[in-house]
Amino acid sequence: MKATAPPAKRRRGPRLAVLALVFCSLLVPIAFLFNRFPAVYVTDERPQQEIDLPSFGGHTKFEIGGSVVKRDSDSVIGVSGEAQDLSDKVSGSSEDSRNGIDSDPSSVSTKPKVHPPPKMEQPVLPSPKVEQPKPEVKPVPVPVHREGDNRRIRPPRVQNADEVEKAKACQLEFGSYCLWSIEHKEVMRDDRVKRLKDQLFVARSYYPSIAKLKGKEALTRELKQNIQEHERVLSESIVDADLPSFIRTKMERMDQSIARAKSCTVDCNNVDRKLRQILHMTEDEAHFHMKQSAYLYNLGVHTMPKSHHCLNMRLTVEYFKSSPLDPDDSPAHKFNIPDHRHYVILSKNVLAASVVINSTVSSCEDTENVVFHVLTDAQNFYAMKHWFARNSYRESAVDVINYEQIIFENFPEFGTQLLYLPEEFRVFISSLERPTEKSRMEYLSVFSHSHFFIPEIFKDLKKVIILDDDVVVQRDLSFLWNLDMGDKVNGAVRFCGLKLGQLRNLLGKTMYDPQSCAWMSGVNVIDLDKWREHNVTENYVQLLRKFGNNDDEASLRAAALPISLLSFQHLLYPLDERMTLSGLGYDYGIKEDLAQSSISLHYNGNMKPWLELGIPDYRKYWKRFLTRDERFMDECNVSP
């Protein structure tokens, strides 16, 4: 008798592989919607660079992309994709903490105390005197004192603890989107729609219990029918105007069914459990839609408008079609004269750079010796060249430079050869001692990696003024050229809401002065001779090796904050706070008279003036200096 071979075992490997593939295909779109991969939508426009850090006596949070740095009065959480507790307890008295004294001896320099900037009489600012309100004498847990604190249009509404917590949670997770959504929130007439939803939730919570009762089949069918009708109506209605005319009858019928259900003897725990389940599902759904909205908002603020992209392409094409400029008409002979007044702008946006230049020369009395050097990338180089060749700005000269080509040809040893615009970091400040006090959010802008090669590019120049491309100049800046900064390198507006002692978790054991304030880019006076004398670029390269990671762009860009602050901590000359009014890219509460009287306006934040999401009340200051090139701007439908 022949032996029968046993049936072959089925191989389960291919099955599992197919199931895993299907599972991944479902997860990827969900992760995309939840904004797990922010790099997908970052374009040539300045990406949002956010980090959140601590404030003494309070809580300050910074965020860089998906990495979070968070510190309160008890613990420090390090920078990484996942928050990791370093168990770094803050020691010392509470008074020292409030004063910003770092008690960790390993992170404080043992060098002699840094002397303050030389006491020199500041030049008289050429702006009308603005009467500033006297500061209130009261204890403030967060040591932030800025001119912007007095710029509110109306006093903040007193919020209860729940509203404050919701506002904090929203801003910590979604940033400036929360401010934008509040300002653009539509008033909806949806009282009846909300009433329908309430009825639907109550009916759903009672339905499972009623369905289990004997003799209640008719009530069960009635509840089920009313639930289905309510779901059908709500699927087609957002506001009361969308509701059908017979909705009042349906609402009365549902009320009667709910009343009959409540009169039945049911297990209250089951009803309560069902209500809580529905509540959690509703909260999750609301949070999901908020994430979607925040994603679309970030997509809008980080993406170059289609009309601007069209303008760049048209200018590039026209550059190669047009005849070269006559050498006799070229202002190239002005570019390297040290005695001229040289301004440096880093930008990838033609219109933004044009507004900065136009606003500067419009406010300047004498422009014959004024030279602007626009550092841009290879993609926008020819568009910039053609735009500034077609448009003149009084007697000033404009020099467009391909930054990436210069660095590649002359400094191949440097790993950071791409052009980086000034980096912006979101600073979220709240108080732990006064939790009901309204939280504040500021945007701190500092030099990027590209700024540290400016002295190498302009070796013949002695002094420059660096302007961000989101700045509008409203007064003559000539007085800055007569500023005697002594032995200092960088003349900037300080931001003492953030001190180096609060960055202990980022700075590690690097030598630093914990009382040294942060500073803002926007308008910066740079003494290039002192820069070279103090070897700032060489020090930057050493700090980059310690803090930066050239293989990871997010880490590289995040390193701009500690590197910039450490590079100039002893070399900073404080400019008057009236020099620049910042916050026009995120703060809706700036007074109009204060904006008009400021020497310069800085649109730091996400809502840049050239975007549709820009704050409408502030865009007029930017549009006033926008150069109109009818031929190209009309073809690309660039709105003024």
C-alpha positions as CSV (number, residue, x, y, z in Angstrom):
1,M,0.0,0.0,0.0
2,K,1.4,3.3,-1.0
3,A,2.0,5.9,1.7
4,T,0.2,9.1,1.1
5,A,2.3,12.2,1.4
6,P,1.2,14.7,4.0
7,P,-0.3,18.0,2.6
8,A,2.3,20.7,2.3
9,K,2.1,23.5,4.8
10,R,1.0,26.8,3.5
11,R,3.6,29.5,3.6
12,R,2.4,32.5,5.7
13,G,5.3,34.8,4.8
14,P,3.8,36.3,1.6
15,R,0.5,36.9,3.4
16,L,2.1,38.8,6.2
17,A,4.2,40.9,3.7
18,V,1.0,41.8,1.8
19,L,-0.8,42.8,5.0
20,A,2.1,44.9,6.2
21,L,2.2,46.7,2.8
22,V,-1.5,47.5,3.0
23,F,-1.1,48.7,6.6
24,C,1.8,51.0,5.6
25,S,-0.2,52.4,2.6
26,L,-2.9,53.4,5.0
27,L,-0.6,54.9,7.6
28,V,1.4,57.1,5.2
29,P,-1.5,59.4,4.2
30,I,-2.6,59.7,7.8
31,A,0.9,60.7,8.9
32,F,1.1,63.2,6.1
33,L,-2.2,64.8,7.2
34,F,-1.0,64.9,10.8
35,N,2.1,66.9,9.6
36,R,4.6,64.4,10.6
37,F,6.8,65.3,7.7
38,P,7.0,69.1,7.6
39,A,9.8,69.1,5.1
40,V,7.4,68.0,2.4
41,Y,6.0,71.5,2.0
42,V,9.1,73.7,2.7
43,T,10.1,75.6,-0.4
44,D,12.6,78.2,-1.3
45,E,10.7,80.7,0.9
46,R,12.0,81.0,4.5
47,P,10.8,77.9,6.4
48,Q,9.4,78.3,9.8
49,Q,12.3,77.9,12.3
50,E,10.8,77.5,15.7
51,I,12.4,76.5,19.1
52,D,11.0,77.0,22.5
53,L,13.1,77.6,25.6
54,P,12.8,78.5,29.3
55,S,12.1,81.7,31.2
56,F,13.0,82.1,34.8
57,G,10.0,82.2,37.1
58,G,7.9,81.1,34.2
59,H,7.9,78.8,31.3
60,T,9.2,79.4,27.9
61,K,9.1,76.9,25.1
62,F,11.0,76.8,21.8
63,E,10.5,74.3,19.0
64,I,12.7,73.5,16.0
65,G,10.7,71.6,13.4
66,G,9.7,68.4,15.2
67,S,12.3,68.7,18.0
68,V,11.2,70.2,21.3
69,V,13.1,71.9,24.0
70,K,11.1,72.6,27.1
71,R,12.1,73.7,30.5
72,D,10.2,74.7,33.6
73,S,11.3,75.5,37.2
74,D,11.7,71.8,38.0
75,S,13.3,70.0,35.1
76,V,15.0,70.3,31.8
77,I,14.0,68.4,28.7
78,G,16.6,68.1,25.9
79,V,16.5,68.7,22.2
80,S,15.6,65.6,20.3
81,G,12.8,64.1,18.3
82,E,11.5,62.6,21.5
83,A,11.6,64.6,24.8
84,Q,14.0,63.0,27.2
85,D,14.2,64.0,30.8
86,L,17.8,64.9,31.8
87,S,16.9,65.2,35.5
88,D,18.7,68.5,35.7
89,K,17.2,70.0,38.8
90,V,17.5,73.7,39.1
91,S,19.3,74.5,42.3
92,G,19.8,77.8,44.2
93,S,17.3,80.2,45.7
94,S,14.1,81.2,43.9
95,E,15.3,84.7,43.9
96,D,18.4,83.7,41.9
97,S,16.2,81.9,39.4
98,R,14.0,84.9,38.9
99,N,17.1,87.0,38.3
100,G,18.4,84.7,35.7
101,I,21.4,83.4,37.6
102,D,22.5,80.0,36.5
103,S,23.6,77.9,39.4
104,D,25.5,75.3,37.4
105,P,29.2,76.2,37.9
106,S,30.2,73.9,35.0
107,S,28.3,76.0,32.5
108,V,29.5,79.4,33.6
109,S,32.7,81.0,32.4
110,T,35.5,81.5,35.0
111,K,36.9,84.3,32.9
112,P,36.9,87.9,34.3
113,K,33.5,89.5,34.1
114,V,32.8,91.0,30.8
115,H,32.8,94.8,30.8
116,P,29.7,96.5,29.4
117,P,29.8,98.4,26.1
118,P,31.7,101.7,26.3
119,K,29.6,104.5,27.6
120,M,29.2,106.6,24.5
121,E,26.5,109.1,23.8
122,Q,24.0,107.6,21.4
123,P,23.3,109.7,18.4
124,V,19.9,111.4,18.4
125,L,17.5,109.2,16.6
126,P,15.9,110.9,13.6
127,S,12.4,110.0,14.5
128,P,9.6,112.0,16.2
129,K,9.5,111.5,19.9
130,V,6.9,109.0,21.0
131,E,5.7,109.5,24.5
132,Q,6.2,106.2,26.2
133,P,4.0,105.1,29.1
134,K,5.7,104.7,32.4
135,P,6.3,101.1,33.4
136,E,4.2,99.8,36.2
137,V,6.0,99.0,39.4
138,K,4.9,95.5,40.2
139,P,6.6,92.1,40.4
140,V,6.8,90.3,37.1
141,P,7.9,86.7,37.1
142,V,9.2,86.8,33.5
143,P,12.0,89.4,33.2
144,V,11.0,90.7,29.8
145,H,11.2,94.5,29.2
146,R,10.7,95.6,25.7
147,E,9.3,98.6,24.0
148,G,6.7,96.2,22.4
149,D,5.1,95.6,25.8
150,N,3.4,99.0,25.5
151,R,2.1,98.6,22.0
152,R,-1.2,97.0,22.6
153,I,-4.3,98.6,21.1
154,R,-6.6,97.4,23.9
155,P,-6.0,95.8,27.3
156,P,-6.2,92.0,27.1
157,R,-9.4,90.5,28.2
158,V,-9.3,88.8,31.6
159,Q,-9.4,85.0,30.9
160,N,-10.3,82.3,33.3
161,A,-7.9,79.4,34.0
162,D,-9.5,77.0,31.4
163,E,-9.2,79.6,28.6
164,V,-5.6,80.3,29.5
165,E,-4.7,76.6,29.5
166,K,-6.4,76.1,26.1
167,A,-4.6,79.1,24.7
168,K,-1.3,77.8,26.0
169,A,-1.8,74.3,24.7
170,C,-2.9,75.6,21.3
171,Q,0.1,77.9,20.9
172,L,2.6,75.3,22.2
173,E,1.4,72.8,19.5
174,F,0.4,75.0,16.6
175,G,2.2,78.3,17.1
176,S,1.1,81.4,15.3
177,Y,-1.8,79.5,13.7
178,C,-3.8,80.0,16.9
179,L,-3.4,83.8,16.7
180,W,-4.4,83.7,13.0
181,S,-7.4,81.5,13.6
182,I,-8.7,83.7,16.4
183,E,-8.4,86.9,14.3
184,H,-10.1,85.2,11.3
185,K,-12.7,83.3,13.2
186,E,-16.1,83.6,11.5
187,V,-19.2,84.3,13.6
188,M,-21.6,81.4,12.7
189,R,-25.3,81.3,13.3
190,D,-25.5,77.7,14.2
191,D,-27.6,77.6,17.5
192,R,-30.0,75.1,16.1
193,V,-27.2,73.0,14.6
194,K,-25.6,72.8,18.0
195,R,-28.9,71.9,19.5
196,L,-29.3,69.0,17.0
197,K,-25.9,67.7,17.8
198,D,-26.7,67.8,21.5
199,Q,-29.9,65.8,20.9
200,L,-28.0,63.3,18.7
201,F,-25.3,62.7,21.4
202,V,-27.9,62.1,24.2
203,A,-29.9,59.8,21.9
204,R,-26.8,57.8,21.0
205,S,-25.9,57.5,24.7
206,Y,-29.3,56.0,25.6
207,Y,-29.9,53.9,22.6
208,P,-27.7,50.8,23.6
209,S,-29.3,50.6,27.0
210,I,-32.9,51.0,25.6
211,A,-32.2,48.3,22.9
212,K,-31.5,45.8,25.7
213,L,-34.8,46.3,27.5
214,K,-37.7,43.9,26.8
215,G,-40.9,45.5,25.6
216,K,-39.2,48.6,24.3
217,E,-38.9,47.6,20.7
218,A,-41.1,50.5,19.5
219,L,-39.0,53.1,21.5
220,T,-35.8,51.4,20.1
221,R,-37.0,51.8,16.5
222,E,-38.1,55.3,17.2
223,L,-34.8,56.3,18.6
224,K,-32.9,54.6,15.8
225,Q,-35.0,56.4,13.2
226,N,-34.6,59.8,14.8
227,I,-30.8,59.3,15.1
228,Q,-30.6,58.4,11.4
229,E,-32.6,61.5,10.4
230,H,-30.5,63.8,12.6
231,E,-27.3,62.3,11.1
232,R,-28.7,62.9,7.6
233,V,-29.6,66.5,8.3
234,L,-26.3,67.3,10.0
235,S,-24.3,65.8,7.2
236,E,-25.7,68.5,4.9
237,S,-25.9,71.5,7.3
238,I,-23.2,73.6,8.9
239,V,-25.2,76.7,9.9
240,D,-28.9,77.3,10.7
241,A,-29.6,78.6,7.2
242,D,-28.8,75.2,5.8
243,L,-31.4,73.4,7.8
244,P,-34.7,72.3,6.2
245,S,-37.9,74.1,7.0
246,F,-39.4,71.1,8.9
247,I,-36.5,70.7,11.3
248,R,-38.4,72.1,14.2
249,T,-40.8,69.1,14.0
250,K,-37.9,66.7,14.0
251,M,-36.4,68.4,17.0
252,E,-39.6,68.1,18.9
253,R,-40.0,64.5,18.0
254,M,-36.4,63.8,19.2
255,D,-37.1,65.6,22.5
256,Q,-40.1,63.3,23.1
257,S,-38.1,60.2,22.3
258,I,-35.3,61.3,24.7
259,A,-37.8,62.1,27.4
260,R,-39.4,58.6,27.1
261,A,-35.9,57.0,27.2
262,K,-35.0,58.9,30.3
263,S,-38.2,57.6,32.0
264,C,-37.0,54.0,31.5
265,T,-35.0,52.3,34.2
266,V,-31.5,51.8,32.8
267,D,-28.0,51.5,34.1
268,C,-26.7,55.1,34.5
269,N,-23.1,53.9,34.3
270,N,-23.7,52.6,30.8
271,V,-25.2,55.9,29.7
272,D,-22.4,57.8,31.4
273,R,-19.8,55.6,29.7
274,K,-21.3,56.1,26.3
275,L,-21.5,59.9,26.8
276,R,-17.8,60.0,27.7
277,Q,-17.0,57.9,24.7
278,I,-18.9,60.2,22.4
279,L,-17.2,63.2,24.1
280,H,-13.7,61.8,23.5
281,M,-14.5,61.0,19.9
282,T,-15.7,64.5,19.3
283,E,-12.6,66.0,20.9
284,D,-10.4,63.8,18.8
285,E,-12.2,64.8,15.7
286,A,-12.0,68.5,16.5
287,H,-8.2,68.1,17.2
288,F,-7.8,66.3,13.9
289,H,-9.5,69.1,12.0
290,M,-7.4,71.7,13.8
291,K,-4.3,69.8,12.7
292,Q,-5.5,69.8,9.2
293,S,-6.1,73.6,9.3
294,A,-2.8,74.2,10.9
295,Y,-1.1,72.2,8.2
296,L,-2.8,74.2,5.5
297,Y,-1.8,77.4,7.3
298,N,1.8,76.3,7.5
299,L,1.7,75.3,3.8
300,G,0.5,78.9,3.0
301,V,3.1,80.7,5.0
302,H,6.0,78.5,3.9
303,T,5.3,78.3,0.2
304,M,6.2,81.0,-2.4
305,P,3.1,82.4,-4.0
306,K,2.4,81.2,-7.5
307,S,2.6,84.8,-8.9
308,H,6.0,85.4,-7.3
309,H,7.3,82.1,-8.8
310,C,6.0,83.3,-12.2
311,L,7.8,86.6,-11.8
312,N,11.1,84.9,-11.1
313,M,10.7,82.7,-14.1
314,R,9.8,85.5,-16.4
315,L,12.7,87.7,-15.2
316,T,15.1,84.8,-15.7
317,V,14.0,84.1,-19.2
318,E,14.1,87.8,-20.0
319,Y,17.7,88.1,-18.6
320,F,19.0,85.7,-21.2
321,K,17.0,87.2,-24.0
322,S,18.0,90.8,-23.4
323,S,21.3,92.4,-24.5
324,P,24.1,92.8,-21.8
325,L,24.4,96.0,-20.0
326,D,26.8,98.6,-21.3
327,P,30.0,98.6,-19.2
328,D,30.1,102.4,-19.1
329,D,26.7,102.4,-17.4
330,S,27.6,99.7,-14.9
331,P,28.0,100.9,-11.3
332,A,30.6,98.2,-10.5
333,H,33.3,100.7,-9.7
334,K,31.3,101.6,-6.5
335,F,31.1,98.1,-5.2
336,N,34.4,97.9,-3.4
337,I,35.1,101.4,-2.2
338,P,35.4,101.2,1.6
339,D,34.4,104.8,2.2
340,H,30.9,104.3,0.7
341,R,28.0,103.2,2.7
342,H,27.4,99.5,2.1
343,Y,24.2,97.6,2.9
344,V,24.0,93.8,2.7
345,I,20.8,91.9,2.2
346,L,20.3,88.1,2.1
347,S,17.2,87.3,0.1
348,K,15.6,84.8,-2.3
349,N,12.6,87.1,-2.9
350,V,12.9,89.7,-5.6
351,L,10.0,91.9,-4.3
352,A,11.1,91.7,-0.7
353,A,14.7,92.8,-1.5
354,S,13.3,95.6,-3.7
355,V,11.2,96.9,-0.9
356,V,14.1,97.0,1.5
357,I,16.3,98.9,-0.9
358,N,13.5,101.3,-2.0
359,S,12.5,102.1,1.5
360,T,16.1,102.7,2.5
361,V,16.9,105.1,-0.3
362,S,13.5,106.9,0.0
363,S,14.4,107.7,3.6
364,C,18.0,108.7,2.9
365,E,19.0,112.3,2.1
366,D,22.1,111.5,0.1
367,T,22.2,108.3,-1.9
368,E,25.2,108.9,-4.2
369,N,27.6,106.9,-2.1
370,V,25.1,104.2,-1.1
371,V,25.7,100.6,-2.3
372,F,23.4,97.6,-1.8
373,H,24.8,94.1,-2.0
374,V,22.1,91.5,-2.5
375,L,23.3,87.9,-1.7
376,T,21.0,85.4,-3.3
377,D,21.1,81.8,-4.4
378,A,21.8,80.3,-7.8
379,Q,18.1,79.8,-8.6
380,N,17.1,83.4,-8.1
381,F,20.4,85.1,-9.2
382,Y,19.4,85.9,-12.8
383,A,16.0,87.1,-11.9
384,M,17.5,89.4,-9.3
385,K,20.1,90.7,-11.8
386,H,17.5,91.5,-14.4
387,W,15.1,93.2,-11.9
388,F,17.7,95.5,-10.5
389,A,19.1,96.3,-13.9
390,R,15.6,97.4,-15.1
391,N,14.8,99.4,-11.9
392,S,16.9,102.3,-10.5
393,Y,16.8,103.4,-6.9
394,R,17.9,107.1,-7.1
395,E,21.7,107.4,-7.2
396,S,22.4,104.2,-5.3
397,A,24.1,101.1,-6.8
398,V,22.8,97.5,-6.5
399,D,25.3,94.6,-6.6
400,V,23.6,91.2,-7.0
401,I,25.9,88.3,-5.9
402,N,25.5,84.6,-6.3
403,Y,26.4,83.6,-2.8
404,E,26.5,79.8,-3.4
405,Q,28.9,80.2,-6.4
406,I,31.3,82.4,-4.4
407,I,31.4,80.0,-1.4
408,F,31.8,77.0,-3.7
409,E,34.6,78.5,-5.7
410,N,36.5,80.4,-3.0
411,F,35.7,78.5,0.2
412,P,35.2,74.8,-0.7
413,E,36.3,73.7,2.7
414,F,33.1,75.1,4.3
415,G,30.3,72.5,4.5
416,T,27.5,75.1,4.5
417,Q,27.6,76.3,0.9
418,L,23.8,76.9,0.6
419,L,22.3,80.3,1.3
420,Y,20.5,80.5,4.6
421,L,18.2,83.4,5.4
422,P,18.0,84.8,8.9
423,E,16.7,82.1,11.2
424,E,13.5,82.8,13.3
425,F,12.7,81.1,16.6
426,R,9.4,81.2,18.3
427,V,9.6,82.1,22.0
428,F,6.6,81.2,24.0
429,I,6.6,82.9,27.5
430,S,4.2,82.1,30.2
431,S,4.3,82.3,34.0
432,L,4.1,79.4,36.4
433,E,3.6,81.8,39.3
434,R,0.6,83.5,37.6
435,P,-1.0,80.8,35.5
436,T,-4.0,83.0,34.7
437,E,-1.8,85.7,33.2
438,K,-2.0,85.8,29.5
439,S,0.9,84.0,27.7
440,R,3.1,85.9,25.2
441,M,4.7,84.7,22.0
442,E,7.7,86.4,20.4
443,Y,9.7,85.7,17.3
444,L,13.5,85.9,17.8
445,S,15.5,86.3,14.6
446,V,19.2,85.8,14.5
447,F,22.0,85.4,12.0
448,S,22.1,82.3,9.9
449,H,25.2,80.4,8.9
450,S,25.5,82.4,5.7
451,H,26.0,85.7,7.7
452,F,29.3,84.5,9.1
453,F,31.0,84.5,5.7
454,I,30.2,88.1,4.9
455,P,33.6,89.4,5.9
456,E,35.2,86.8,3.7
457,I,33.1,87.9,0.7
458,F,33.7,91.7,1.2
459,K,37.4,91.7,2.1
460,D,37.9,95.3,1.0
461,L,35.1,96.8,3.1
462,K,35.4,98.0,6.7
463,K,31.8,98.5,7.8
464,V,28.4,97.3,6.6
465,I,24.8,97.4,7.7
466,I,23.0,94.1,7.3
467,L,19.2,94.4,6.6
468,D,16.8,91.4,6.7
469,D,14.6,91.1,3.7
470,D,11.4,91.5,5.8
471,V,12.4,95.0,7.0
472,V,10.9,98.3,5.9
473,V,13.0,101.4,6.7
474,Q,11.1,104.6,7.5
475,R,13.8,107.0,8.6
476,D,17.3,107.9,7.5
477,L,19.9,105.4,8.7
478,S,22.8,107.7,8.0
479,F,23.5,108.3,11.7
480,L,24.4,104.6,12.1
481,W,27.5,105.2,10.0
482,N,28.9,107.7,12.6
483,L,28.3,105.3,15.4
484,D,31.4,104.6,17.5
485,M,31.0,101.0,18.8
486,G,34.4,100.9,20.4
487,D,35.8,97.3,20.4
488,K,32.4,95.8,19.6
489,V,31.5,94.0,16.4
490,N,27.7,93.8,16.1
491,G,25.4,96.7,16.8
492,A,21.9,95.2,17.4
493,V,18.7,95.6,19.4
494,R,18.9,93.4,22.4
495,F,16.1,91.0,23.5
496,C,16.5,90.5,27.2
497,G,13.4,88.3,27.4
498,L,16.0,85.6,26.7
499,K,19.4,85.3,28.4
500,L,22.1,82.8,27.9
501,G,21.6,81.4,31.4
502,Q,18.2,80.1,30.2
503,L,19.9,78.2,27.4
504,R,22.0,76.0,29.7
505,N,20.5,72.8,28.2
506,L,21.5,73.9,24.7
507,L,24.9,75.5,25.5
508,G,26.1,72.7,27.7
509,K,29.5,73.3,29.2
510,T,30.5,76.1,26.8
511,M,31.9,79.2,28.5
512,Y,29.3,81.9,28.5
513,D,27.9,84.7,30.6
514,P,24.5,83.7,32.0
515,Q,23.4,87.3,32.2
516,S,24.1,88.1,28.6
517,C,21.0,89.0,26.6
518,A,19.9,87.7,23.3
519,W,19.7,90.0,20.3
520,M,17.6,90.5,17.2
521,S,18.6,90.7,13.6
522,G,16.8,93.0,11.2
523,V,19.0,96.1,11.3
524,N,22.6,95.3,12.3
525,V,25.7,97.5,12.2
526,I,28.8,95.3,11.6
527,D,32.4,96.5,12.0
528,L,34.2,94.1,9.7
529,D,37.6,95.2,10.9
530,K,36.8,94.3,14.4
531,W,35.1,91.1,13.2
532,R,38.4,90.0,11.6
533,E,40.4,91.2,14.6
534,H,38.3,89.0,16.9
535,N,38.3,86.0,14.5
536,V,34.5,85.7,14.7
537,T,34.3,83.5,11.6
538,E,37.0,81.1,12.9
539,N,35.2,80.9,16.2
540,Y,32.0,80.2,14.3
541,V,33.6,77.3,12.5
542,Q,34.6,75.8,15.9
543,L,31.2,76.3,17.4
544,L,29.6,74.7,14.3
545,R,31.7,71.6,14.8
546,K,30.3,71.4,18.3
547,F,26.6,72.3,17.8
548,G,25.9,71.6,14.2
549,N,25.4,68.4,12.1
550,N,26.0,69.0,8.4
551,D,24.2,65.7,7.6
552,D,21.0,66.9,9.2
553,E,19.6,70.2,7.9
554,A,17.2,70.6,10.8
555,S,20.0,70.2,13.3
556,L,22.2,72.5,11.3
557,R,19.6,75.3,11.2
558,A,18.7,74.8,14.8
559,A,22.4,75.4,15.7
560,A,22.1,78.9,14.4
561,L,20.6,80.1,17.7
562,P,23.4,79.0,20.2
563,I,26.1,79.8,17.6
564,S,24.9,83.3,17.0
565,L,24.4,84.1,20.6
566,L,27.8,82.7,21.7
567,S,29.7,84.3,18.8
568,F,28.7,87.8,19.8
569,Q,28.0,87.6,23.6
570,H,31.0,89.8,24.4
571,L,31.0,91.7,21.1
572,L,27.5,93.2,21.1
573,Y,26.8,96.9,21.0
574,P,23.2,97.6,22.1
575,L,21.3,99.8,19.8
576,D,18.3,101.9,21.0
577,E,15.1,99.8,21.2
578,R,13.4,102.4,19.0
579,M,15.6,101.4,16.2
580,T,13.4,98.5,15.1
581,L,9.7,97.7,15.8
582,S,9.4,94.0,15.5
583,G,6.4,91.7,15.5
584,L,4.6,92.8,12.4
585,G,4.6,89.2,11.2
586,Y,2.6,87.8,14.1
587,D,1.4,90.5,16.5
588,Y,-2.1,91.8,15.7
589,G,-2.0,94.4,18.5
590,I,0.6,96.9,17.4
591,K,-0.6,100.6,17.5
592,E,-0.7,102.4,14.3
593,D,1.0,105.6,15.6
594,L,3.9,103.5,17.0
595,A,4.4,101.7,13.7
596,Q,4.4,105.0,11.8
597,S,6.9,106.7,14.1
598,S,9.4,103.8,14.2
599,I,12.7,104.0,12.4
600,S,12.2,100.6,10.8
601,L,9.6,97.9,10.9
602,H,10.5,94.2,11.1
603,Y,7.9,91.7,9.8
604,N,9.5,88.8,11.8
605,G,7.1,85.9,12.2
606,N,5.2,83.7,9.8
607,M,2.8,86.2,8.3
608,K,5.1,88.0,5.9
609,P,3.7,91.1,4.1
610,W,4.0,89.6,0.6
611,L,1.8,86.6,1.5
612,E,-2.0,86.6,1.4
613,L,-1.9,85.5,5.0
614,G,0.0,88.7,6.0
615,I,-1.7,90.9,8.6
616,P,-3.7,93.4,6.5
617,D,-3.2,96.4,8.8
618,Y,0.5,96.2,8.4
619,R,0.8,95.3,4.7
620,K,0.2,98.9,3.7
621,Y,3.7,100.0,5.1
622,W,5.3,97.3,2.9
623,K,3.3,98.0,-0.2
624,R,4.1,101.7,0.0
625,F,7.7,101.0,-1.2
626,L,6.8,98.2,-3.7
627,T,8.3,99.0,-7.1
628,R,5.8,98.5,-9.8
629,D,7.1,96.9,-13.0
630,E,3.9,96.8,-15.0
631,R,5.2,94.5,-17.7
632,F,6.2,91.5,-15.5
633,M,3.9,92.1,-12.6
634,D,0.8,92.3,-14.7
635,E,1.7,89.2,-16.7
636,C,2.1,87.2,-13.5
637,N,-0.8,88.8,-11.8
638,V,1.3,90.0,-8.8
639,S,-1.1,92.0,-6.6
640,P,0.3,95.3,-5.3
